[in-house]
Amino acid sequence: MNEKNGKNGTDLPSDGSKQIELDDYQKNIKLLSDAIVSAQSPIRILDAIKWNSKIKENFFAKKFKEQPEVTQDYYLENANLDWPKQRQLFHIIEREITKKLGQFNPVGQMMRRVCGEYLRVLHMLERRGTHEFSYLSQELYGSAKDVFHVNDPTLAQLGVLMADSLSHIDRSRVLEEEERDINAEEAIKILQKALNQHFSDPQEQVRVILSDGIIADAAAGADYIKIRSDAKFNERDLKILEIHEGLVHIGTTLNGKSQPICTFLSKGPPSSTITQEGLAILMEIISLISYPARLKKIANRIRAVELAEDGATFLDIFEFFRTEGYDEENCYILASRVFRGSLPTLGPFTKDLAYAKGFITVYNFIQLAVRKGKLDRIPLLFCGKTNLEDIRDITQLVDEGIIILPKYLPPQIKDLNAITAWMCFANFLNQLSLGKIESDYAYLFGS
C-alpha cells in the first residue's frame, strides 16, 4: 500500500500530523464525513440508557426483593433529543453522499452504512422502556442466539462451553486472584506513567482522572480514563486498563481523529463497537494479562443476555450472578448492564455480547490474514473506529490516500512477528483432533 492520492498524487502523512491540500473529491468526502461527526455528536447511547444512583439505593434498601423502580417515564425525563430532527439530519446526509459520490463509491458505501446505523440507534433510544428497545438492540449488537455459520453453536452455547472450561480452573488454588490493594490515587499515577510512554505527543495527551460519577471502577472517554475515587486495583487490573481502554479504545479514537479526510472514523457506531471490543479482548489475551475470572465474567454476561431474551427479569438475573459467586454490589452492576434502556421485566440491551462476538470475528480475521499472507491488513483495524466488514474498502482507500495508516498501535501489532508466529501455530493446531489428544494424554491426568 502506498500513501499517494489516487487523483492527483498529493502526499498524505501516515500520522495525519501535517496540513494537506485536498482536491475536490477529497473535499467532498471530508465535508460529508464532518457532517456525520456533527450529526452524531449529541447521541450518547450509554448516557441515554443508564440508571441513576437513586435506583440502586432503593433496590438495596428493599433488600433485593423488589424489581428496580425503572419506568418508561424515567427515560422520557432523561437524555432526550428532538428525534425527528435528528433522523432528518442523517437522511439528508445519506442523500448527499449518493449525490456527491455515487451509489458504488467505497467510502460512500461506508458512510451510508454508518448513517443507517445511527438511524437505528435513534429509533432504539426513542423506544427506551418498551419491548421494541430490545429488538432494536438485537439488530445493532446481535442476539445470544445468533450463530456464525449454519449448524454452528449459538453465541450463548459458546459462552456455556467457555464457562464450563473455566469452572474447572475455579476449583484450582493455583490461580488465585491478586489482592486489590492499590487505591485510586496511586492507580492514577501508575496508569498515567504507563500511558505517557504510549501517547508521547503533547498535542494528544491522554489523561487519567479521578471521578465520583461512574458506577464501574474505571471508564474511558475520547482522551481520558476515569477512575472511581473509592475503587481498588491490583497491578493486573491496571495493565488491563492500559491495554484495553488505553491502547485500543483511546488509541483508535486518536487514530480516527488524525484522519485528514475520513473524520467519521473517530466515532464508533455499534458495528464498530463489536470490532473494537474484540480487538481489546484479543490484545489482553496475547499480552498475557487477562485471567480466568475476567473471561468467566464475559461468558456469564452472554448467559445473562440469553436468559433475559428468554423472559428472565432483573431479579432473576441478579440471582443468577449471585449463584455464580458475585457479591451484591457486582450482581447489581452486572444485572443493570443487561437491562439498561429497558425495564426490569422486559428484554435486554445486548451490547455485552460485543466482547465475545468481536473476539471471535477479529481472531478469525487475523488468523486468516496470516494464513493468506495479508499481514498488512491487520494494522488497518486500528485506523479508527473501524468495522471488520469494511477492511477490503479500507485497504483500497489507504492505497488511494483517502485513509491514512494508524499513528498509535499496541506493541503486538506494531511488530507483527509474535502474533504471526502465534497464528501460524494456531492454524496448525486447529487441524488436530482435541478428542484424540485428550484420549492420548488421559493417563497423565489420572488421579
JOGIZI-V572741 format. One record per residue. N is the residue number from 0. SS is DSSP state (hx for helix, st for strand, lp for the rest). PHI is phi in whole degrees, -180 to 180 (none if undefined). NEAR is the number of other C-alpha atoms within 10 Angstrom. Layout:
N_SS_PHI_NEAR + N_SS_PHI_NEAR
//
This chain:
0_lp_none_13 + 1_lp_-109_14 + 2_lp_-121_20 + 3_st_-100_18 + 4_lp_-71_20 + 5_lp_-70_14 + 6_lp_-93_12 + 7_lp_-136_10 + 8_lp_75_11 + 9_lp_-64_16 + 10_st_-70_14 + 11_lp_-115_26 + 12_lp_-70_18 + 13_lp_-68_18 + 14_lp_-106_15 + 15_lp_67_20 + 16_lp_-88_12 + 17_lp_-107_11 + 18_lp_-72_9 + 19_lp_-126_13 + 20_lp_-97_12 + 21_lp_-98_18 + 22_lp_-84_12 + 23_hx_-62_10 + 24_hx_-62_12 + 25_hx_-65_17 + 26_hx_-64_14 + 27_hx_-62_17 + 28_hx_-62_22 + 29_hx_-64_20 + 30_hx_-60_14 + 31_hx_-69_23 + 32_hx_-64_22 + 33_hx_-61_15 + 34_hx_-63_18 + 35_hx_-64_24 + 36_hx_-58_16 + 37_hx_-66_13 + 38_hx_-68_18 + 39_hx_-86_20 + 40_lp_-57_10 + 41_lp_-81_12 + 42_lp_-87_18 + 43_lp_-126_12 + 44_hx_-58_16 + 45_hx_-68_13 + 46_hx_-66_13 + 47_hx_-74_19 + 48_hx_-115_21 + 49_lp_-69_18 + 50_lp_-100_22 + 51_lp_-79_14 + 52_hx_-65_12 + 53_hx_-64_11 + 54_hx_-61_14 + 55_hx_-65_17 + 56_hx_-59_11 + 57_hx_-66_15 + 58_hx_-63_17 + 59_hx_-70_16 + 60_hx_-64_11 + 61_lp_-95_11 + 62_lp_58_9 + 63_lp_64_16 + 64_lp_-100_10 + 65_lp_-124_13 + 66_lp_-61_17 + 67_lp_-56_23 + 68_lp_-85_14 + 69_lp_-123_19 + 70_lp_-128_15 + 71_hx_-63_14 + 72_hx_-62_10 + 73_hx_-57_15 + 74_hx_-71_22 + 75_hx_-64_15 + 76_lp_-90_8 + 77_lp_-129_13 + 78_lp_48_16 + 79_lp_-101_13 + 80_lp_-121_15 + 81_lp_-81_9 + 82_hx_-58_13 + 83_hx_-59_11 + 84_hx_-64_10 + 85_hx_-66_17 + 86_hx_-65_19 + 87_hx_-60_13 + 88_hx_-57_17 + 89_hx_-72_22 + 90_hx_-64_16 + 91_hx_-64_12 + 92_hx_-64_19 + 93_hx_-55_21 + 94_hx_-66_12 + 95_hx_-65_16 + 96_hx_-59_23 + 97_hx_-67_16 + 98_hx_-65_11 + 99_hx_-92_14 + 100_hx_-116_17 + 101_lp_91_13 + 102_lp_-76_12 + 103_lp_-113_9 + 104_lp_-65_14 + 105_hx_-58_17 + 106_hx_-69_21 + 107_hx_-64_22 + 108_hx_-64_19 + 109_hx_-61_18 + 110_hx_-69_23 + 111_hx_-66_22 + 112_hx_-63_15 + 113_hx_-62_24 + 114_hx_-60_23 + 115_hx_-61_17 + 116_hx_-66_18 + 117_hx_-65_23 + 118_hx_-64_19 + 119_hx_-70_18 + 120_hx_-61_23 + 121_hx_-61_21 + 122_hx_-62_18 + 123_hx_-61_22 + 124_hx_-67_26 + 125_hx_-65_20 + 126_lp_-102_19 + 127_lp_-55_23 + 128_lp_79_27 + 129_lp_-128_17 + 130_hx_-59_15 + 131_hx_-62_18 + 132_hx_-53_23 + 133_hx_-67_26 + 134_hx_-63_18 + 135_hx_-69_20 + 136_hx_-60_23 + 137_hx_-65_19 + 138_hx_-62_15 + 139_hx_-87_21 + 140_hx_-113_20 + 141_lp_100_23 + 142_lp_-121_26 + 143_lp_-65_26 + 144_lp_-94_14 + 145_lp_-68_15 + 146_st_-119_17 + 147_lp_-86_12 + 148_lp_-145_8 + 149_lp_-57_7 + 150_lp_70_7 + 151_lp_-76_11 + 152_lp_-63_15 + 153_st_-71_17 + 154_hx_-59_24 + 155_hx_-64_25 + 156_hx_-66_19 + 157_hx_-64_19 + 158_hx_-63_23 + 159_hx_-65_17 + 160_hx_-59_14 + 161_hx_-66_17 + 162_hx_-63_22 + 163_hx_-63_14 + 164_hx_-62_13 + 165_hx_-74_16 + 166_hx_-65_14 + 167_hx_-67_9 + 168_hx_-69_15 + 169_hx_-58_16 + 170_lp_-83_9 + 171_lp_-91_9 + 172_lp_-91_8 + 173_lp_-70_8 + 174_lp_-109_12 + 175_lp_-74_12 + 176_lp_-69_12 + 177_lp_-72_11 + 178_lp_-66_10 + 179_lp_-94_13 + 180_lp_-125_13 + 181_st_-100_17 + 182_st_-76_16 + 183_hx_-61_22 + 184_hx_-64_17 + 185_hx_-70_13 + 186_hx_-61_22 + 187_hx_-60_20 + 188_hx_-63_12 + 189_hx_-65_17 + 190_hx_-69_19 + 191_hx_-62_18 + 192_hx_-62_12 + 193_hx_-66_16 + 194_hx_-69_19 + 195_hx_-61_14 + 196_hx_-72_9 + 197_hx_-88_18 + 198_lp_-113_19 + 199_lp_-90_11 + 200_lp_-69_10 + 201_hx_-63_8 + 202_hx_-79_7 + 203_hx_-132_10 + 204_lp_-69_14 + 205_lp_-99_23 + 206_st_-103_18 + 207_st_-116_24 + 208_st_-130_17 + 209_st_-84_16 + 210_st_-147_17 + 211_lp_-108_12 + 212_lp_-103_12 + 213_lp_-124_14 + 214_lp_-87_15 + 215_lp_-70_13 + 216_lp_-63_16 + 217_st_-152_20 + 218_st_-150_16 + 219_st_-104_17 + 220_lp_-115_14 + 221_lp_-65_18 + 222_lp_-142_16 + 223_st_-153_17 + 224_st_-123_24 + 225_st_-91_21 + 226_st_-117_25 + 227_st_-69_21 + 228_lp_-62_17 + 229_lp_-103_12 + 230_lp_-78_18 + 231_st_-123_18 + 232_st_-136_17 + 233_lp_-118_15 + 234_hx_-63_17 + 235_hx_-66_15 + 236_hx_-56_17 + 237_hx_-70_19 + 238_hx_-67_19 + 239_hx_-65_21 + 240_hx_-61_21 + 241_hx_-59_22 + 242_hx_-84_23 + 243_hx_-67_24 + 244_hx_-81_21 + 245_hx_-79_30 + 246_hx_-67_23 + 247_hx_-93_27 + 248_hx_-67_24 + 249_hx_-72_25 + 250_hx_-58_28 + 251_hx_-71_28 + 252_hx_-64_25 + 253_hx_-66_26 + 254_hx_-63_24 + 255_hx_-67_29 + 256_hx_-66_21 + 257_lp_-78_26 + 258_lp_-66_27 + 259_lp_-75_24 + 260_lp_-119_25 + 261_lp_-86_24 + 262_hx_-66_23 + 263_hx_-63_27 + 264_hx_-71_29 + 265_hx_-83_21 + 266_lp_-121_22 + 267_lp_-116_23 + 268_lp_-73_22 + 269_hx_-54_23 + 270_hx_-62_21 + 271_hx_-73_24 + 272_hx_-59_22 + 273_hx_-62_28 + 274_hx_-65_26 + 275_hx_-67_29 + 276_hx_-68_24 + 277_hx_-62_24 + 278_hx_-60_24 + 279_hx_-64_23 + 280_hx_-67_24 + 281_hx_-62_21 + 282_hx_-64_23 + 283_hx_-59_20 + 284_hx_-69_14 + 285_hx_-76_13 + 286_lp_-85_15 + 287_lp_61_10 + 288_lp_-121_15 + 289_lp_-76_18 + 290_lp_-153_15 + 291_hx_-55_18 + 292_hx_-62_17 + 293_hx_-69_10 + 294_hx_-67_19 + 295_hx_-66_21 + 296_hx_-63_16 + 297_hx_-62_20 + 298_hx_-64_26 + 299_hx_-67_22 + 300_hx_-64_27 + 301_hx_-62_29 + 302_hx_-62_23 + 303_hx_-64_29 + 304_hx_-64_28 + 305_hx_-62_23 + 306_hx_-60_19 + 307_hx_-67_25 + 308_hx_-63_21 + 309_lp_-88_12 + 310_lp_112_14 + 311_lp_-64_19 + 312_lp_-95_22 + 313_hx_-56_25 + 314_hx_-61_18 + 315_hx_-62_18 + 316_hx_-69_25 + 317_hx_-58_21 + 318_hx_-68_18 + 319_hx_-58_19 + 320_hx_-68_21 + 321_hx_-65_15 + 322_hx_-67_11 + 323_lp_-86_12 + 324_lp_98_11 + 325_lp_-86_16 + 326_lp_-76_11 + 327_hx_-60_16 + 328_hx_-60_10 + 329_hx_-72_15 + 330_hx_-60_21 + 331_hx_-66_24 + 332_hx_-58_14 + 333_hx_-69_21 + 334_hx_-70_25 + 335_hx_-69_23 + 336_hx_-60_22 + 337_hx_-71_27 + 338_hx_-108_27 + 339_lp_-59_22 + 340_lp_87_33 + 341_lp_-107_27 + 342_lp_-112_27 + 343_lp_-62_25 + 344_lp_-117_19 + 345_lp_-108_22 + 346_lp_-74_30 + 347_lp_-90_35 + 348_lp_-90_28 + 349_hx_-97_29 + 350_hx_-58_21 + 351_hx_-65_24 + 352_hx_-74_27 + 353_hx_-61_24 + 354_hx_-65_24 + 355_hx_-72_24 + 356_hx_-61_24 + 357_hx_-66_24 + 358_hx_-60_21 + 359_hx_-62_18 + 360_hx_-69_17 + 361_hx_-69_24 + 362_hx_-59_16 + 363_hx_-62_13 + 364_hx_-62_15 + 365_hx_-66_19 + 366_hx_-61_22 + 367_hx_-71_16 + 368_hx_-61_17 + 369_hx_-69_22 + 370_hx_-61_14 + 371_lp_-92_9 + 372_lp_70_11 + 373_lp_-104_11 + 374_hx_-64_18 + 375_hx_-67_12 + 376_hx_-76_17 + 377_hx_-64_18 + 378_hx_-63_18 + 379_hx_-65_22 + 380_hx_-63_23 + 381_hx_-103_29 + 382_lp_-65_27 + 383_lp_164_34 + 384_lp_-83_28 + 385_lp_-87_28 + 386_lp_-116_22 + 387_hx_-52_19 + 388_hx_-66_12 + 389_hx_-94_16 + 390_hx_-60_15 + 391_hx_-62_12 + 392_hx_-67_15 + 393_hx_-62_24 + 394_hx_-58_17 + 395_hx_-64_15 + 396_hx_-71_20 + 397_hx_-68_22 + 398_hx_-59_18 + 399_hx_-83_21 + 400_lp_84_26 + 401_lp_-79_24 + 402_lp_-117_29 + 403_lp_-100_29 + 404_lp_-67_27 + 405_lp_-69_23 + 406_lp_-80_21 + 407_lp_-110_23 + 408_lp_-137_20 + 409_lp_-62_18 + 410_hx_-54_14 + 411_hx_-69_14 + 412_hx_-101_17 + 413_hx_-62_13 + 414_lp_-115_12 + 415_lp_-84_16 + 416_hx_-58_11 + 417_hx_-67_13 + 418_hx_-68_16 + 419_hx_-66_20 + 420_hx_-62_12 + 421_hx_-56_14 + 422_hx_-69_19 + 423_hx_-63_15 + 424_hx_-66_12 + 425_hx_-63_12 + 426_hx_-60_15 + 427_hx_-69_9 + 428_hx_-67_11 + 429_lp_-64_9 + 430_lp_-82_8 + 431_lp_-87_10 + 432_lp_-89_9 + 433_hx_-64_11 + 434_hx_-62_8 + 435_hx_-69_10 + 436_hx_-63_10 + 437_hx_-62_12 + 438_hx_-66_9 + 439_hx_-63_10 + 440_lp_-99_10 + 441_hx_-56_10 + 442_hx_-66_9 + 443_hx_-73_8 + 444_hx_-112_7 + 445_lp_-64_6 + 446_lp_-78_4
//
